[in-house]
Amino acid sequence: MTATQDISTGVDLDHRADIDFVLSLRRRWADTMYPALRHEYDVATRADPPVTRKEAAPVVHQLPRYRWFAWMERGSQKQLWRAVADAVGDGHAIEVPESPIGSLELNPDLVLPDWYTDWDIHVQPGGVWRADASAEVYELGAKLVMLGGNDDYTFHRLFTDAIAQDLGDREVTRLVDLGCGFGKSTWPLKKAFPSAEVIGVDLAAPCLKMAHAKAEAQGLAIRLRQADATDTGLEPDSADLVTATMTLHEMPQPAIRAFFAEAARILKPGGLLRLLEFQFTGEPFRDLAMMEHGSRNNEPFMPGMMATDTAALANDSGLANARWVAFDERPEGGRLDGLKWPNRAEWHFPWAILEAEKPS
């Protein structure tokens, strides 16, 4: 059974073939095209290796494979969402359970910020917020973006496991997951901290409806709230733990500052912040590829976020001891020691966890 067969349950044979093709194309981009481009770069810079990504850029841009590498990333991303959107079609209305054990708090009067609605992030047409079908497309596409390696949300469970191991026996009575999307991190967080009140916050009503339906199906009592992560409306000094996965890089600088300020406001004194995001590795070729990924993937705020000292922003916003540690997203991976990523030939994201706390 292929990875795509696992993730495309309910997809007909023709659409599954389209998805399989795109998934194969993206895998060859990652495990064949990227190493080949890297080899060209290593040969071209052997006598005088660049020290920064700015120095590496003109060399990379002149390499024979570069334009194919760039086209293949952008083109396969567009094909991915087209194939997934075709498979989902018009979708269906996401049904809210009649007798839920958790809760869903939608705000029809919430005005979505322009920076959120003006871009088709990830090249997903229409974003994740327009209709219930948008959440269905996002759920299937999110698995494919990880090259089929996150079919059962292993990636998110690893992040949750890293947090749980880090906290040890520390009591968590309230946990807030900001930018929770359709719940892919919120569900494992509730399983890891079953006695805690778990609250997921997101701007997109369709994603929250899906998160709620799937949480109920799993017997997970989760409170889901439609609100801006920079203005949650939650009580101050009320959360033991605030989390987020892949949220900061989709926000402009003012919103990131407000995000940290809100996290500091709702955390209890001594409460913890744990965010999963990207960081530069210090290796010019890889960091340049990651910087340019933002434009090829319609993520306009990613380069700015990565080039900013976000740990300093967290500390300036009322948190303390903010630091990044590397994270390996593979099933045998998890939280690593400091900012030392494993040596890997294929393309992969430089994941890292931002750890911070609210002063007691």
N, C-alpha and C positions, 0 to 999 in steps of 0.2 A: 504494500500500500504506500503511495507517495504522500509526501507532506501535504500536497494540495488536496488530495482526497480526504485527508483528515479535516482540513479547514473549510472545505466547500460543501459540507453536508447540505443537501437540499438543492444544490446547483445542478442543472441538467448537463448532459454529456458535452454538448457543443460549447457551452460557456465554461465548463471545466477545462476543456481543451485550450480555450483562449487564456485562461488563468495559468494553466500549466506552462504554456509557451512563454508568457511574460515572466513567470517565476524562474524558468530556466535561463532566460535572457539576463535577468538581474543577477542570478548566481554566477554566470560567466563574466559579467561585468566585474563582480567582486573578486572572484577567485582566479580569473585569467587576465582580463584587461588591466586591472589595477596593478598586479605584480609586473606585467609586461611594461607598463608605463614607468613603474618604479625602476625597473632594470635600465631602461633608456636614460632615466634621470641619473642613476648612479654612474653609468658610463660617462655621461656628459659632464659630470661634476667631480670626477675622480681626482683631478689635479687641483681643483679649487672648490671644495664643498661650500655651498651657501650656509650662512649662519642663521639667517632669519627667513621667514616665509616671503617677505618682501624681496629679498635677494633671490629666492628660489623662483619666484613668479616668472620673470622673463625667460629663464631657462626652460621651465616646464611648458610654457606656452608655445615654444618653438619646437618641441619634440614631435616627431612624426605621428605618434599615437594620441597626442593630447586631444585633438579635435574629435577623434572617434570616441575617446574616453568620455569627454564632456557630452557629446551627442547621445551616447548610449545611456548615460545616467538620466539625462532629461527625458529622452525619448521613451525609455522603459518606464519611467515614473508616470508619464502621461498615458502610456498604454495600460499600465496597471489599473489606474482609476477608471479608465474607459471600460476595461474588461469587467471590473467589479461592478461598476454602475450598470452595465448591460445585464450582468447576472442577477442583480437585485431587481432591476426594472423599476416599476412604480412603488415597489415595496408594499407594506401594509401598515395600518395604524397599530402602534404598539399599545397593547392592552394593559391597563393598570389593574392589578388584582383587586377584587372586591373587598376582601378582608385581609389587608396586609398586616404583617408583623412589624414592618418598618414604616417609613413615611416618605412622601414625596411632596415637596413644597415648591410649586411652580409660581413664577411671578410674571403674569402677562404684561405688566406695566414696566418691566425692566427694559431700559434702553441699552442696547448692546453698543459698546464703544466702537468708534469708526475703525480703529486699528485692528479690531477683531473681524469686522464685516467686510472691510475693503479688499482683503486678500483671500484668494483661494489657497489657504495654507496646504502644503504637501502636494499642490496641484490637484486637490480634490475639488471637482467642479461644484460650486455653490457652498462649499464649506460644510460644517457639521451641524449647522443650526437652523437650516431652512425648513426641513420637513422630517418626518419620522424615517423616511427612506435614507436620509442623510446619515443617520446613526447606523443603519444597517450596512451602508457602504463603508463607513468608517471602520466598523468592527471587523469586517472581512479584509479590508485593505490594510489595516494596522498589522494583521498577522503576516500578510504578504510582504510588507515593507521590511520585516525582519527576516526575509528570505525563507519563509516557512519554518523558521526555527523558534517561533513563539506561538505555535498553534494552540497550546494549552496554557498560555500565559506563564510559562516557565520563568521568563525574564522578570516578570513582576513578582512572582513568588520568591525569586532569589533576592530581590530588593527588600521584600518584607522580611525574609529570613535574616538578612543582614541587620535590619533594624531590631528584630526580636533578640538576636544574639547580643547585639550591642547593649540593649537595655537590661538584659538578664532578668532578675526578679523584680525589677522596678515596676511599681503599680501604675497602670494607665487606666484612668476612669473615663477620660474623654479624648478622642483622637479626631482630628480634622484633616481631611484629604482635600487639598485645594487643587482646582483644575482636574477634577476626578474623571471627566469624560464619561464613557459608558461603564465605568466601574472596574476596569481591569486591574487596578491596584487596590481599590477600595474593598473588593471581595476578599482577597487574601489577607488584607490588614485586619478585617473583622475576624477571619479565621485564626489569625495569629494572636489577637487580643479579644477573645470572645466575651469577656466580661465588660469590656469598654463600650461606652456609647460612641459609635463611629458615625461621623458626619461627612458626607461628600458634598463638595461645593463646585458648581460649574455654571458657565454662562448658557450652555446649549440645552434647551428643554428636551429636544429629541434624545440626546445622549443620556440625560437624567432619567427619562422614562424607560430607556433600555436598561440602564443600571438598576433601576428599581425592580423592573420585571425579572431580571436575571438574579438579583439578590433574593427576591421572594421565592423564586424557583429553587434556590439553594438553601432556603430556610435561614437566611441571614437577615437579621433585624438591623437595617441601616437607615439612617436619616439622610435623605438627599434634598439638597436645597439649591434652588436657582438663584445665584447671586454672583457678583464680581468678587474674585479672590482678593481684590484690594479693598473691598467694603462688604464683608460677609454678613454684617448685622448680628453676629454672634456676640455673646457676652464677653466683656474683658476678663482677663485672668481666669479663663475657664477650661483651657485645654492643657493636657499633659504632654501631648505630642501633636505637631503639625507636620504633614508630609505633602509632597508633590512629586510627580514624575513627568518629565518632559514638558514642563510648563513655562519656565522662565524664558527659554529661547524663542517663544512665540509672543513675547511681550516687549514693547518699547521701553527705553530706559526709565522714563517717569513712572510707568506702571510697575516696573521691577522694584523701584524704590518704595512705592506704595504697598506692594506685595509684602516686602520685608517688614514695613511698619505695621501692617495689619497682622502679620504673624506674631510680631512682638506684642501687639495689643491683646490678642486673644490667648496667648500662652500664659500659663501660671508662672509665677516666679520659680525658676528652676526647671521650667518646661523645656522640651527639646524640639528643634527643627531638623528635619531630614529631607533633603531634596535630591532627586536623581536628575542629572543633567549632563552636558558635554563640557569638556575642558581641553585646552591645547596641551599637547604632549611635549612641546619643545623641539620636536623633530620637524624641520622646515617643510619637507615634502608632504608629510601627512597633514600638518597644520594648514598648509595652503589648500590641499584637497578638501579639508573640512570647511575652511572659510568659504570656498567657492561653492560648496554643496548648498549653502544657504540660498544663493540666487538660482541654482539649477532646480531646487526643490520648492521654490516659492516660500522661503522662510526668511523674510527681509530683516527680521530683528536678530537672527542668530549670530551673524558676524559681530554686531555690536555687543551682544551679551557675552560672547566668548572673549572679546578683546577688553572687557571691563573686569576690574577686580571686584567680582560679586561678593566675595567674602568680606571685603572692606565695606561694601554697601550694606551687608547684613549687620555688621558691627555698628555702623553709623546709624542704623535704624532702630537701635535699642536692644540688639542681640549681642552676644559675646562669644569669644573663642571660636569664631567661624573658621572652618578649614575644609579643604577638598581632599578626598581620598579616592583613589582609582577603584573602578568597578568592572569586573569581567562578566559579560552578559551570558556566557555559555553555561550549560547545565552544571558543569563541574566548577564554575567560577564563583563570583560573588565579590564581597568587599575585600580589597587588597590592602597592602601596606603603603600608606602615603600615596604619592602620585607616581607610581611605577607600574606602567601597563605591561602586559606580557608581549613578547616579541612575536608578531604574527604577520605572515606574508599577505594575506587577503585583506581586502577593504573591511573595516569595521569601525563603528563609532567609538570615540574615546570617552566612554561613560565615566562619570565620577559622582560621588555623593558629597553634598555640602552638609556638614554637620555644624550646628550652632546651638546655643542655649540662651534662655532668658535669665539674666542675673537674678539671684535670689534676693 
